[in-house]
């Protein structure tokens, strides 16, 4: 989703966040966000949505192989875990003590 001046919107998840999958085959599983693909609205979560990737033979690996790697999940199918309760929570933004906008969990009100 792009705005008129070609800036990307802020996302509710960032790299390093612990999230829970709320829809799809991996529903209920938790993991750490490895990468956020902003242009595709997708995230890659550690250990979730594993897919098989066929690797061609090369100098280091003359046989070739089949590797298992994490596939991407749409960003709307994950929710950040609340730091207090450990349950999934919606997020918002509000100013902290220093006046800087910071994300917070709407269920507990604690900053993430």
MOPAC internal coordinates of N, CA, C and O (Angstrom, degrees):
PM7 1SCF
backbone

  N    0.0000 0     0.00 0     0.00 0    0    0    0
  C    1.4427 1     0.00 0     0.00 0    1    0    0
  C    1.5249 1   108.80 1     0.00 0    2    1    0
  O    1.2310 1   120.51 1   -64.93 1    3    2    1
  N    1.2850 1   116.63 1   115.07 1    3    2    1
  C    1.4428 1   120.21 1  -179.14 1    5    3    2
  C    1.5276 1   110.01 1  -110.07 1    6    5    3
  O    1.2310 1   121.51 1   -34.85 1    7    6    5
  N    1.3183 1   114.72 1   145.15 1    7    6    5
  C    1.4500 1   119.83 1   174.68 1    9    7    6
  C    1.5203 1   108.82 1   -86.94 1   10    9    7
  O    1.2310 1   120.19 1    -1.65 1   11   10    9
  N    1.3156 1   117.23 1   178.35 1   11   10    9
  C    1.4619 1   120.74 1  -175.90 1   13   11   10
  C    1.5223 1   113.50 1   -64.36 1   14   13   11
  O    1.2310 1   120.08 1   148.58 1   15   14   13
  N    1.3348 1   117.46 1   -31.42 1   15   14   13
  C    1.4600 1   119.74 1  -179.10 1   17   15   14
  C    1.5361 1   111.57 1   -95.44 1   18   17   15
  O    1.2310 1   120.40 1  -153.36 1   19   18   17
  N    1.3421 1   116.85 1    26.64 1   19   18   17
  C    1.4690 1   124.44 1   172.90 1   21   19   18
  C    1.5281 1   114.15 1    60.11 1   22   21   19
  O    1.2310 1   119.80 1  -152.60 1   23   22   21
  N    1.3211 1   117.99 1    27.40 1   23   22   21
  C    1.4564 1   120.69 1   174.41 1   25   23   22
  C    1.5221 1   108.69 1   -97.27 1   26   25   23
  O    1.2310 1   120.51 1   -37.42 1   27   26   25
  N    1.3292 1   116.62 1   142.58 1   27   26   25
  C    1.4547 1   121.11 1   178.36 1   29   27   26
  C    1.5254 1   108.91 1   -80.08 1   30   29   27
  O    1.2310 1   120.80 1   -33.86 1   31   30   29
  N    1.3307 1   116.07 1   146.14 1   31   30   29
  C    1.4540 1   120.41 1   176.71 1   33   31   30
  C    1.5149 1   110.04 1   -73.31 1   34   33   31
  O    1.2310 1   120.64 1   -24.89 1   35   34   33
  N    1.3306 1   116.38 1   155.11 1   35   34   33
  C    1.4544 1   120.49 1   176.27 1   37   35   34
  C    1.5138 1   109.27 1   -74.09 1   38   37   35
  O    1.2310 1   120.29 1   -34.47 1   39   38   37
  N    1.3052 1   117.05 1   145.53 1   39   38   37
  C    1.4547 1   123.34 1  -178.80 1   41   39   38
  C    1.5279 1   110.00 1  -102.89 1   42   41   39
  O    1.2310 1   120.60 1   -20.23 1   43   42   41
  N    1.3310 1   116.46 1   159.77 1   43   42   41
  C    1.4525 1   120.33 1   179.24 1   45   43   42
  C    1.5212 1   112.55 1   -83.88 1   46   45   43
  O    1.2310 1   119.99 1   171.99 1   47   46   45
  N    1.3341 1   117.62 1    -8.01 1   47   46   45
  C    1.4631 1   121.12 1   176.42 1   49   47   46
  C    1.5181 1   109.70 1  -124.33 1   50   49   47
  O    1.2310 1   121.12 1   -29.04 1   51   50   49
  N    1.3201 1   115.46 1   150.96 1   51   50   49
  C    1.4553 1   122.06 1   177.85 1   53   51   50
  C    1.5211 1   108.52 1  -131.32 1   54   53   51
  O    1.2310 1   120.83 1   -15.95 1   55   54   53
  N    1.3271 1   116.02 1   164.05 1   55   54   53
  C    1.4567 1   121.18 1   176.39 1   57   55   54
  C    1.5271 1   108.74 1   -59.88 1   58   57   55
  O    1.2310 1   120.62 1   -47.10 1   59   58   57
  N    1.3289 1   116.42 1   132.90 1   59   58   57
  C    1.4610 1   121.37 1  -179.91 1   61   59   58
  C    1.5161 1   114.11 1    97.39 1   62   61   59
  O    1.2310 1   119.04 1   166.02 1   63   62   61
  N    1.3257 1   119.44 1   -13.98 1   63   62   61
  C    1.4652 1   122.13 1   177.87 1   65   63   62
  C    1.5188 1   110.54 1   -69.39 1   66   65   63
  O    1.2310 1   120.60 1   -33.09 1   67   66   65
  N    1.3203 1   116.45 1   146.91 1   67   66   65
  C    1.4513 1   121.37 1   171.17 1   69   67   66
  C    1.5199 1   107.32 1   -92.55 1   70   69   67
  O    1.2310 1   120.91 1   -55.47 1   71   70   69
  N    1.3375 1   115.87 1   124.53 1   71   70   69
  C    1.4621 1   120.83 1  -174.73 1   73   71   70
  C    1.5192 1   110.43 1  -127.78 1   74   73   71
  O    1.2310 1   121.29 1   -16.21 1   75   74   73
  N    1.3330 1   115.13 1   163.79 1   75   74   73
  C    1.4555 1   122.46 1   173.77 1   77   75   74
  C    1.5188 1   108.14 1  -121.51 1   78   77   75
  O    1.2310 1   120.98 1   -41.83 1   79   78   77
  N    1.3433 1   115.72 1   138.17 1   79   78   77
  C    1.4609 1   121.04 1   178.03 1   81   79   78
  C    1.5197 1   107.43 1   -79.50 1   82   81   79
  O    1.2310 1   120.35 1   -50.92 1   83   82   81
  N    1.3418 1   116.93 1   129.08 1   83   82   81
  C    1.4631 1   120.29 1  -175.91 1   85   83   82
  C    1.5173 1   112.51 1  -109.26 1   86   85   83
  O    1.2310 1   119.69 1   177.24 1   87   86   85
  N    1.3510 1   118.20 1    -2.76 1   87   86   85
  C    1.4673 1   120.71 1   179.53 1   89   87   86
  C    1.5205 1   109.15 1  -155.31 1   90   89   87
  O    1.2310 1   120.97 1   -28.13 1   91   90   89
  N    1.3334 1   115.74 1   151.87 1   91   90   89
  C    1.4624 1   120.59 1   176.39 1   93   91   90
  C    1.5157 1   112.32 1   102.47 1   94   93   91
  O    1.2310 1   120.95 1     9.40 1   95   94   93
  N    1.3412 1   115.79 1  -170.60 1   95   94   93
  C    1.4658 1   121.48 1  -176.55 1   97   95   94
  C    1.5210 1   112.88 1   -65.02 1   98   97   95
  O    1.2310 1   119.90 1   150.40 1   99   98   97
  N    1.3142 1   117.80 1   -29.60 1   99   98   97
  C    1.4661 1   122.24 1  -177.52 1  101   99   98
  C    1.5227 1   112.34 1   -96.74 1  102  101   99
  O    1.2310 1   119.86 1  -158.33 1  103  102  101
  N    1.3289 1   117.88 1    21.67 1  103  102  101
  C    1.4606 1   122.45 1  -176.43 1  105  103  102
  C    1.5263 1   111.05 1   -54.97 1  106  105  103
  O    1.2310 1   120.73 1   -47.39 1  107  106  105
  N    1.3399 1   116.22 1   132.61 1  107  106  105
  C    1.4532 1   122.17 1   177.50 1  109  107  106
  C    1.5190 1   113.94 1    93.58 1  110  109  107
  O    1.2310 1   119.50 1   165.04 1  111  110  109
  N    1.3211 1   118.56 1   -14.96 1  111  110  109
  C    1.4651 1   121.35 1  -179.23 1  113  111  110
  C    1.5199 1   109.82 1   -80.45 1  114  113  111
  O    1.2310 1   121.56 1   -29.65 1  115  114  113
  N    1.3499 1   114.62 1   150.35 1  115  114  113
  C    1.4541 1   120.71 1   179.90 1  117  115  114
  C    1.5143 1   110.04 1  -119.22 1  118  117  115
  O    1.2310 1   120.67 1   -28.06 1  119  118  117
  N    1.3230 1   116.32 1   151.94 1  119  118  117
  C    1.4491 1   121.21 1   178.22 1  121  119  118
  C    1.5127 1   111.24 1  -170.53 1  122  121  119
  O    1.2310 1   121.57 1    -4.05 1  123  122  121
  N    1.3372 1   114.59 1   175.95 1  123  122  121
  C    1.4552 1   121.57 1  -178.78 1  125  123  122
  C    1.5234 1   109.26 1   -98.22 1  126  125  123
  O    1.2310 1   120.10 1   -41.76 1  127  126  125
  N    1.3292 1   117.41 1   138.24 1  127  126  125
  C    1.4600 1   121.76 1  -179.94 1  129  127  126
  C    1.5299 1   108.64 1   -73.41 1  130  129  127
  O    1.2310 1   120.83 1   -57.84 1  131  130  129
  N    1.3397 1   116.03 1   122.16 1  131  130  129
  C    1.4549 1   122.30 1   179.95 1  133  131  130
  C    1.5214 1   110.27 1   -88.92 1  134  133  131
  O    1.2310 1   120.81 1   139.48 1  135  134  133
  N    1.3409 1   116.06 1   -40.52 1  135  134  133
  C    1.4608 1   120.51 1  -175.79 1  137  135  134
  C    1.5219 1   109.69 1  -152.83 1  138  137  135
  O    1.2310 1   120.64 1   -35.19 1  139  138  137
  N    1.3319 1   116.38 1   144.81 1  139  138  137
  C    1.4605 1   122.65 1   174.97 1  141  139  138
  C    1.5244 1   107.53 1  -113.79 1  142  141  139
  O    1.2310 1   120.72 1   -60.60 1  143  142  141
  N    1.3420 1   116.23 1   119.40 1  143  142  141
  C    1.4639 1   121.79 1   178.98 1  145  143  142
  C    1.5196 1   107.46 1   -96.54 1  146  145  143
  O    1.2310 1   120.17 1   -88.98 1  147  146  145
  N    1.3365 1   117.27 1    91.02 1  147  146  145
  C    1.4610 1   121.72 1  -170.57 1  149  147  146
  C    1.5192 1   112.88 1   -66.97 1  150  149  147
  O    1.2310 1   119.58 1   143.44 1  151  150  149
  N    1.3208 1   118.41 1   -36.56 1  151  150  149
  C    1.4629 1   119.74 1  -177.29 1  153  151  150
  C    1.5173 1   112.29 1   -70.28 1  154  153  151
  O    1.2310 1   119.99 1   154.66 1  155  154  153
  N    1.3367 1   117.62 1   -25.34 1  155  154  153
  C    1.4618 1   121.32 1  -179.72 1  157  155  154
  C    1.5240 1   112.62 1  -103.52 1  158  157  155
  O    1.2310 1   119.70 1   179.25 1  159  158  157
  N    1.3316 1   118.18 1    -0.75 1  159  158  157
  C    1.4773 1   123.34 1  -177.00 1  161  159  158
  C    1.5241 1   111.44 1    57.19 1  162  161  159
  O    1.2310 1   120.10 1  -135.42 1  163  162  161
  N    1.3198 1   117.41 1    44.58 1  163  162  161
  C    1.4589 1   121.86 1  -178.15 1  165  163  162
  C    1.5255 1   110.41 1  -132.74 1  166  165  163
  O    1.2310 1   120.97 1   -21.07 1  167  166  165
  N    1.3351 1   115.76 1   158.93 1  167  166  165
  C    1.4651 1   121.61 1   175.77 1  169  167  166
  C    1.5232 1   109.38 1  -130.55 1  170  169  167
  O    1.2310 1   120.85 1   -25.90 1  171  170  169
  N    1.3221 1   115.98 1   154.10 1  171  170  169
  C    1.4593 1   122.31 1   173.69 1  173  171  170
  C    1.5233 1   106.16 1  -111.67 1  174  173  171
  O    1.2310 1   120.59 1   -58.94 1  175  174  173
  N    1.3421 1   116.48 1   121.06 1  175  174  173
  C    1.4573 1   122.58 1  -176.84 1  177  175  174
  C    1.5266 1   108.70 1  -111.71 1  178  177  175
  O    1.2310 1   121.11 1   -44.35 1  179  178  177
  N    1.3240 1   115.49 1   135.65 1  179  178  177
  C    1.4601 1   122.90 1  -177.14 1  181  179  178
  C    1.5325 1   111.44 1   -59.06 1  182  181  179
  O    1.2310 1   120.44 1   -58.83 1  183  182  181
  N    1.3371 1   116.76 1   121.17 1  183  182  181
  C    1.4575 1   121.93 1   175.58 1  185  183  182
  C    1.5162 1   115.96 1    78.55 1  186  185  183
  O    1.2310 1   119.56 1  -174.52 1  187  186  185
  N    1.3315 1   118.45 1     5.48 1  187  186  185
  C    1.4650 1   122.03 1  -177.41 1  189  187  186
  C    1.5255 1   109.22 1  -113.43 1  190  189  187
  O    1.2310 1   120.41 1   -35.24 1  191  190  189
  N    1.3371 1   116.81 1   144.76 1  191  190  189
  C    1.4650 1   123.73 1   176.76 1  193  191  190
  C    1.5329 1   111.56 1    57.29 1  194  193  191
  O    1.2310 1   120.81 1  -126.70 1  195  194  193
  N    1.3255 1   116.05 1    53.30 1  195  194  193
  C    1.4665 1   121.46 1  -177.97 1  197  195  194
  C    1.5279 1   109.92 1   -70.75 1  198  197  195
  O    1.2310 1   121.02 1   -47.38 1  199  198  197
  N    1.3427 1   115.66 1   132.62 1  199  198  197
  C    1.4580 1   121.95 1   178.20 1  201  199  198
  C    1.5254 1   108.87 1  -125.18 1  202  201  199
  O    1.2310 1   120.67 1   -21.92 1  203  202  201
  N    1.3329 1   116.31 1   158.08 1  203  202  201
  C    1.4580 1   120.95 1   178.84 1  205  203  202
  C    1.5187 1   109.18 1   -96.02 1  206  205  203
  O    1.2310 1   121.12 1   -48.45 1  207  206  205
  N    1.3396 1   115.46 1   131.55 1  207  206  205
  C    1.4619 1   121.56 1  -178.99 1  209  207  206
  C    1.5241 1   107.87 1  -119.81 1  210  209  207
  O    1.2310 1   120.71 1   -53.73 1  211  210  209
  N    1.3277 1   116.25 1   126.27 1  211  210  209
  C    1.4612 1   121.57 1   179.66 1  213  211  210
  C    1.5225 1   108.93 1   -87.49 1  214  213  211
  O    1.2310 1   120.73 1   -56.06 1  215  214  213
  N    1.3475 1   116.21 1   123.94 1  215  214  213
  C    1.4600 1   121.80 1  -177.82 1  217  215  214
  C    1.5207 1   108.98 1  -107.38 1  218  217  215
  O    1.2310 1   120.67 1   -51.13 1  219  218  217
  N    1.3288 1   116.33 1   128.87 1  219  218  217
  C    1.4608 1   121.39 1  -179.97 1  221  219  218
  C    1.5284 1   110.99 1   -66.55 1  222  221  219
  O    1.2310 1   120.22 1   -25.96 1  223  222  221
  N    1.3182 1   117.18 1   154.04 1  223  222  221
  C    1.4676 1   119.08 1   174.00 1  225  223  222
  C    1.5315 1   110.77 1   -63.32 1  226  225  223
  O    1.2310 1   120.75 1   -37.26 1  227  226  225
  N    1.3469 1   116.17 1   142.74 1  227  226  225
  C    1.4612 1   121.54 1   176.72 1  229  227  226
  C    1.5273 1   109.17 1  -145.78 1  230  229  227
  O    1.2310 1   119.75 1     6.61 1  231  230  229
  N    1.3098 1   118.08 1  -173.39 1  231  230  229
  C    1.4670 1   121.44 1  -175.64 1  233  231  230
  C    1.5305 1   112.15 1   -62.63 1  234  233  231
  O    1.2310 1   119.91 1   139.32 1  235  234  233
  N    1.3352 1   117.77 1   -40.68 1  235  234  233
  C    1.4693 1   120.68 1  -179.42 1  237  235  234
  C    1.5249 1   111.53 1   -75.61 1  238  237  235
  O    1.2310 1   120.54 1   150.53 1  239  238  237
  N    1.3227 1   116.56 1   -29.47 1  239  238  237
  C    1.4588 1   121.05 1  -176.20 1  241  239  238
  C    1.5377 1   108.42 1  -133.41 1  242  241  239
  O    1.2310 1   119.57 1   -95.04 1  243  242  241
  N    1.3439 1   118.42 1    84.96 1  243  242  241
  C    1.4700 1   120.63 1  -174.34 1  245  243  242
  C    1.5269 1   114.40 1   -66.57 1  246  245  243
  O    1.2310 1   119.84 1   159.05 1  247  246  245
  N    1.3252 1   117.91 1   -20.95 1  247  246  245
  C    1.4687 1   121.14 1  -179.11 1  249  247  246
  C    1.5228 1   112.43 1   -83.91 1  250  249  247
  O    1.2310 1   120.44 1   153.48 1  251  250  249
  N    1.3463 1   116.77 1   -26.52 1  251  250  249
  C    1.4565 1   119.42 1  -168.73 1  253  251  250
  C    1.5175 1   107.85 1    79.88 1  254  253  251
  O    1.2310 1   119.83 1    -9.43 1  255  254  253
  N    1.3081 1   117.94 1   170.57 1  255  254  253
  C    1.4626 1   119.61 1  -179.75 1  257  255  254
  C    1.5196 1   110.75 1  -163.02 1  258  257  255
  O    1.2310 1   121.99 1    -7.69 1  259  258  257
  N    1.3186 1   113.79 1   172.31 1  259  258  257
  C    1.4649 1   121.46 1   173.88 1  261  259  258
  C    1.5219 1   106.34 1  -114.04 1  262  261  259
  O    1.2310 1   120.31 1   -63.70 1  263  262  261
  N    1.3348 1   117.02 1   116.30 1  263  262  261
  C    1.4541 1   122.21 1  -179.25 1  265  263  262
  C    1.5212 1   109.87 1  -103.21 1  266  265  263
  O    1.2310 1   121.15 1   -29.92 1  267  266  265
  N    1.3284 1   115.40 1   150.08 1  267  266  265
  C    1.4630 1   120.10 1   172.61 1  269  267  266
  C    1.5156 1   107.68 1  -102.28 1  270  269  267
  O    1.2310 1   120.34 1   -58.25 1  271  270  269
  N    1.3306 1   116.96 1   121.75 1  271  270  269
  C    1.4609 1   122.47 1   179.58 1  273  271  270
  C    1.5314 1   109.18 1  -129.22 1  274  273  271
  O    1.2310 1   121.51 1   -18.03 1  275  274  273
  N    1.3402 1   114.72 1   161.97 1  275  274  273
  C    1.4667 1   119.46 1   178.77 1  277  275  274
  C    1.5281 1   110.10 1   -76.28 1  278  277  275
  O    1.2310 1   120.93 1   -46.57 1  279  278  277
  N    1.3181 1   115.82 1   133.43 1  279  278  277
  C    1.4565 1   121.04 1   173.80 1  281  279  278
  C    1.5150 1   108.92 1   -92.79 1  282  281  279
  O    1.2310 1   120.46 1   -12.37 1  283  282  281
  N    1.3213 1   116.73 1   167.63 1  283  282  281
  C    1.4622 1   120.09 1  -178.43 1  285  283  282
  C    1.5318 1   110.67 1   -86.83 1  286  285  283
  O    1.2310 1   121.49 1   -25.01 1  287  286  285
  N    1.3237 1   114.75 1   154.99 1  287  286  285
  C    1.4665 1   123.25 1   178.32 1  289  287  286
  C    1.5195 1   106.44 1  -125.50 1  290  289  287
  O    1.2310 1   120.20 1   -35.30 1  291  290  289
  N    1.3278 1   117.22 1   144.70 1  291  290  289
  C    1.4643 1   118.95 1   177.78 1  293  291  290
  C    1.5238 1   109.19 1   -64.20 1  294  293  291
  O    1.2310 1   121.15 1   -38.59 1  295  294  293
  N    1.3289 1   115.41 1   141.41 1  295  294  293
  C    1.4617 1   121.72 1  -173.57 1  297  295  294
  C    1.5318 1   112.41 1   -63.03 1  298  297  295
  O    1.2310 1   120.07 1   155.73 1  299  298  297
  N    1.3364 1   117.46 1   -24.27 1  299  298  297
  C    1.4664 1   120.11 1   179.87 1  301  299  298
  C    1.5239 1   112.21 1   -75.57 1  302  301  299
  O    1.2310 1   120.01 1   168.01 1  303  302  301
  N    1.3311 1   117.58 1   -11.99 1  303  302  301
  C    1.4596 1   121.06 1  -178.55 1  305  303  302
  C    1.5178 1   113.56 1   -94.76 1  306  305  303
  O    1.2310 1   119.70 1  -170.57 1  307  306  305
  N    1.3274 1   118.18 1     9.43 1  307  306  305
  C    1.4620 1   121.38 1   176.56 1  309  307  306
  C    1.5202 1   109.82 1  -127.93 1  310  309  307
  O    1.2310 1   121.29 1   -30.15 1  311  310  309
  N    1.3495 1   115.13 1   149.85 1  311  310  309
  C    1.4619 1   121.50 1   176.04 1  313  311  310
  C    1.5158 1   108.94 1  -131.76 1  314  313  311
  O    1.2310 1   120.75 1   -38.28 1  315  314  313
  N    1.3253 1   116.18 1   141.72 1  315  314  313
  C    1.4533 1   122.53 1   178.70 1  317  315  314
  C    1.5245 1   109.11 1   -69.35 1  318  317  315
  O    1.2310 1   120.57 1   -38.34 1  319  318  317
  N    1.3423 1   116.51 1   141.66 1  319  318  317
  C    1.4515 1   120.68 1   177.81 1  321  319  318
  C    1.5266 1   110.04 1   -81.77 1  322  321  319
  O    1.2310 1   121.12 1   -42.71 1  323  322  321
  N    1.3277 1   115.46 1   137.29 1  323  322  321
  C    1.4649 1   122.43 1   178.06 1  325  323  322
  C    1.5316 1   108.51 1   -66.27 1  326  325  323
  O    1.2310 1   119.52 1   -51.32 1  327  326  325
  N    1.3494 1   118.52 1   128.68 1  327  326  325
  C    1.4655 1   119.93 1  -178.46 1  329  327  326
  C    1.5317 1   113.41 1   -64.91 1  330  329  327
  O    1.2310 1   119.89 1   156.85 1  331  330  329
  N    1.3230 1   117.81 1   -23.15 1  331  330  329
  C    1.4678 1   120.59 1  -177.56 1  333  331  330
  C    1.5344 1   111.99 1   -85.77 1  334  333  331
  O    1.2310 1   120.33 1   128.34 1  335  334  333
  N    1.3394 1   116.98 1   -51.66 1  335  334  333
  C    1.4666 1   120.23 1  -174.13 1  337  335  334
  C    1.5178 1   113.48 1   -97.48 1  338  337  335
  O    1.2310 1   119.88 1   159.27 1  339  338  337
  N    1.3363 1   117.83 1   -20.73 1  339  338  337
  C    1.4623 1   120.39 1  -178.10 1  341  339  338
  C    1.5176 1   113.21 1    80.44 1  342  341  339
  O    1.2310 1   120.34 1  -169.02 1  343  342  341
  N    1.3289 1   116.96 1    10.98 1  343  342  341
  C    1.4602 1   121.64 1   178.45 1  345  343  342
  C    1.5240 1   109.26 1  -102.11 1  346  345  343
  O    1.2310 1   119.90 1   -23.14 1  347  346  345
  N    1.3578 1   117.79 1   156.86 1  347  346  345
  C    1.4617 1   119.41 1   178.54 1  349  347  346
  C    1.5299 1   111.22 1   -64.12 1  350  349  347
  O    1.2310 1   121.38 1   -36.69 1  351  350  349
  N    1.3296 1   114.96 1   143.31 1  351  350  349
  C    1.4547 1   120.25 1  -177.46 1  353  351  350
  C    1.5215 1   110.26 1  -144.88 1  354  353  351
  O    1.2310 1   120.97 1   -31.38 1  355  354  353
  N    1.3219 1   115.75 1   148.62 1  355  354  353
  C    1.4631 1   119.30 1   171.12 1  357  355  354
  C    1.5214 1   107.74 1   -72.39 1  358  357  355
  O    1.2310 1   120.68 1   -20.12 1  359  358  357
  N    1.3301 1   116.30 1   159.88 1  359  358  357
  C    1.4545 1   119.63 1  -177.97 1  361  359  358
  C    1.5171 1   110.46 1  -121.76 1  362  361  359
  O    1.2310 1   121.39 1   -23.06 1  363  362  361
  N    1.3184 1   114.95 1   156.94 1  363  362  361
  C    1.4504 1   122.05 1   175.26 1  365  363  362
  C    1.5153 1   108.58 1  -141.72 1  366  365  363
  O    1.2310 1   120.49 1     1.88 1  367  366  365
  N    1.3260 1   116.66 1  -178.12 1  367  366  365
  C    1.4595 1   121.31 1   177.97 1  369  367  366
  C    1.5205 1   108.49 1  -128.46 1  370  369  367
  O    1.2310 1   121.46 1   -46.13 1  371  370  369
  N    1.3272 1   114.82 1   133.87 1  371  370  369
  C    1.4660 1   119.46 1   172.98 1  373  371  370
  C    1.5207 1   108.29 1  -149.50 1  374  373  371
  O    1.2310 1   120.98 1   -17.10 1  375  374  373
  N    1.3187 1   115.74 1   162.90 1  375  374  373
  C    1.4580 1   121.22 1  -176.80 1  377  375  374
  C    1.5256 1   110.12 1   -74.60 1  378  377  375
  O    1.2310 1   120.97 1   -41.82 1  379  378  377
  N    1.3394 1   115.75 1   138.18 1  379  378  377
  C    1.4617 1   120.18 1   176.11 1  381  379  378
  C    1.5292 1   109.08 1   -89.20 1  382  381  379
  O    1.2310 1   119.91 1    13.54 1  383  382  381
  N    1.3399 1   117.78 1  -166.46 1  383  382  381
  C    1.4642 1   121.97 1  -177.09 1  385  383  382
  C    1.5275 1   112.75 1   -60.16 1  386  385  383
  O    1.2310 1   120.50 1   147.14 1  387  386  385
  N    1.3283 1   116.66 1   -32.86 1  387  386  385
  C    1.4588 1   121.24 1  -177.11 1  389  387  386
  C    1.5266 1   112.51 1   -88.59 1  390  389  387
  O    1.2310 1   120.02 1  -179.51 1  391  390  389
  N    1.3331 1   117.57 1     0.49 1  391  390  389
  C    1.4524 1   121.59 1   178.46 1  393  391  390
  C    1.5096 1   114.43 1    87.71 1  394  393  391
  O    1.2310 1   119.96 1  -173.53 1  395  394  393
  N    1.3278 1   117.67 1     6.47 1  395  394  393
  C    1.4667 1   121.36 1  -179.62 1  397  395  394
  C    1.5273 1   109.32 1   -92.96 1  398  397  395
  O    1.2310 1   120.21 1   -40.71 1  399  398  397
  N    1.3479 1   117.20 1   139.29 1  399  398  397
  C    1.4557 1   120.52 1   178.52 1  401  399  398
  C    1.5259 1   110.09 1   -68.32 1  402  401  399
  O    1.2310 1   121.27 1   -46.11 1  403  402  401
  N    1.3164 1   115.17 1   133.89 1  403  402  401
  C    1.4534 1   120.54 1  -178.81 1  405  403  402
  C    1.5278 1   108.46 1  -141.61 1  406  405  403
  O    1.2310 1   120.55 1   -30.92 1  407  406  405
  N    1.3392 1   116.55 1   149.08 1  407  406  405
  C    1.4575 1   120.12 1   179.41 1  409  407  406
  C    1.5281 1   110.44 1   -73.65 1  410  409  407
  O    1.2310 1   120.89 1   -32.63 1  411  410  409
  N    1.3403 1   115.91 1   147.37 1  411  410  409
  C    1.4583 1   120.41 1   175.51 1  413  411  410
  C    1.5160 1   108.98 1  -141.00 1  414  413  411
  O    1.2310 1   120.87 1   -25.34 1  415  414  413
  N    1.3308 1   115.94 1   154.66 1  415  414  413
  C    1.4658 1   122.05 1   177.57 1  417  415  414
  C    1.5240 1   108.28 1   -82.43 1  418  417  415
  O    1.2310 1   120.23 1   -53.29 1  419  418  417
  N    1.3211 1   117.16 1   126.71 1  419  418  417
  C    1.4604 1   120.03 1  -176.60 1  421  419  418
  C    1.5294 1   112.06 1   -72.01 1  422  421  419
  O    1.2310 1   120.00 1   156.64 1  423  422  421
  N    1.3386 1   117.61 1   -23.36 1  423  422  421
  C    1.4684 1   119.18 1  -179.65 1  425  423  422
  C    1.5181 1   112.51 1   -71.48 1  426  425  423
  O    1.2310 1   119.59 1   141.26 1  427  426  425
  N    1.3402 1   118.38 1   -38.74 1  427  426  425
  C    1.4532 1   120.50 1  -177.76 1  429  427  426
  C    1.5207 1   113.63 1  -112.99 1  430  429  427
  O    1.2310 1   119.98 1   161.04 1  431  430  429
  N    1.3284 1   117.65 1   -18.96 1  431  430  429
  C    1.4558 1   120.40 1  -177.63 1  433  431  430
  C    1.5157 1   113.79 1    84.97 1  434  433  431
  O    1.2310 1   119.66 1   179.52 1  435  434  433
  N    1.3314 1   118.25 1    -0.48 1  435  434  433
  C    1.4701 1   122.17 1  -178.86 1  437  435  434
  C    1.5228 1   110.64 1   -80.28 1  438  437  435
  O    1.2310 1   120.73 1   -33.88 1  439  438  437
  N    1.3329 1   116.21 1   146.12 1  439  438  437
  C    1.4660 1   121.20 1   177.07 1  441  439  438
  C    1.5174 1   110.23 1   -72.26 1  442  441  439
  O    1.2310 1   121.20 1   -34.33 1  443  442  441
  N    1.3378 1   115.32 1   145.67 1  443  442  441
  C    1.4699 1   121.06 1  -179.93 1  445  443  442
  C    1.5164 1   108.71 1   -95.93 1  446  445  443
  O    1.2310 1   120.10 1   180.00 1  447  446  445

